[in-house]
Structures are given as C-alpha cells and as structure tokens.
C-alpha cells in the first residue's frame, strides 16, 4: 500500500503583543507562522483551526487528531485519507522500503 503525507493545512500568524508596558521591540519581531491542527471525526467530518480544547480532542466521536506542525502520514484508501481528501486536502507520495509507484514522480525520498 502506498503511504502519503498530508499537505494543504493552513497557517496562522502568532499574535504580537502591543500596548502599555510592552517593549516596542515586539513591533519589529515577526515570528514565523504556525500550522493549524485538524480533527477528523468518525462521521468523516473534518475541522481545521488554530487550537482545540482537550475536551474536543478527546471526544468519543474523534477518529484522529492531527497536531499542527507534525508530519502526518497515512495509507491511500484509509478512512482518514478519504475524509481529508473529500475535505479538499492534498497529499504527497512517500516512498519507503524500495516501494515505488507505477507512475513517475520526481520526489523519491
């Protein structure tokens, strides 16, 4: 079975503190954006947002929680693959253990 890596998650820019008693240095520091997290529910519904509460992550109807900034991989045809593909996410083939696709792909890692 071919394994794929999840692509297409959105990002958010970290908030920059402003106001009284905040160093003006923060106005010039721009930290890199962070990647959103994703929850796939058992009914196939997918939600992407910046953060989730623990109650949301640990709910009984959560199939998988994908933390932002992590390398999420799954097999083609799995429930997670189908749900995320239906939600508009894209994938990159991951080739491991001398297993290659029948189609040419320039990215063999």
N, C-alpha and C positions, 0 to 999 in steps of 0.2 A: 504494500500500500504506500502511496506517495504521501509524504509529510509536507505540510505547508506552514508558512509563517504569516501571522496576521499583520496586515498593513492598513493604513487609512484611518487610524484613530486621530481625533482632533487634539489640539493643544490649547492651553490657556497660559496667559502671561501672569506670573506671580504679581501680587499686589505690591505697590510701592508705598511705604508709609510716608505720610505728609502731615503737616500741622505743627502746632507749638511743641517745643522741646524735641523735635526730630531734626537730626543733623541734615543740612542741605546736601550732604554728600549723596544721600539716597536718591536725590533728583537726577544724579548723573550715573548711578549704578543701574544697569539694566541686566537683570539675571535672565538666563535663557528660559524659553517657555517649557512647561511641563506637559506631559501627555495625559489625556483623560483616561479614566478607568471605565470598564464595561462590565455589565451584568447580563448574562443570558439566562432567561427564565425557562422553566420546564415546558411552558407552552410555546416556546420559540420566540417570544418577545425579547427584544434587545434594547437596553437603555445605556447610553453613554453620558457621563458627566464628570465634573472635576473631582468630587469626593462622594463617598457613600457612608452612611452611618452603619455601625456594626449590626444593628437590627435588620437593615436592608440586605447586607451581605450574608447574614446567617439565616435568612428566612427559608422556610421549608420549600418554597417554590423556586429557589435559585438553583439552576443547573451548574453554572460556573461563574466565578468572579475573576475578572482579568484586571489586575492592578496596573495602573498607568506606568509606563516606563519599563515594563517587563517584556521579554521576548516570548510571546505566546505562540505555541505550535500545536497543531492537531492533524489528524489524518483526513484526507479527502473523503467525503461521504459520511463523516461523523455527524452527530446531531448538532454539535457546536459549529462545525463547518457550514452546514446547511442553513442554520439560523442566522449566522453572521453574514453569509453570502446574500441571503434574502434581504437582510437589512442594509445592503449596499457596501459592505466591506470587501476589500480586495486581498489577494494572497500572493505570496512568493514561494515558489517551489524550493524545498530544502532537500538536498541530495546527501544521503548518508550511507555509509557501508557499501559503496560501489553499486548503488541502485540508481538508475538513471531513467528519465522519461523517454518515451518513444519520439517525442518532439524535441527539436533543437532548442536549447536555452543557453544564453551566454553566461549565466551565473551558476557555475558548478563550484560549490564551496565544500 
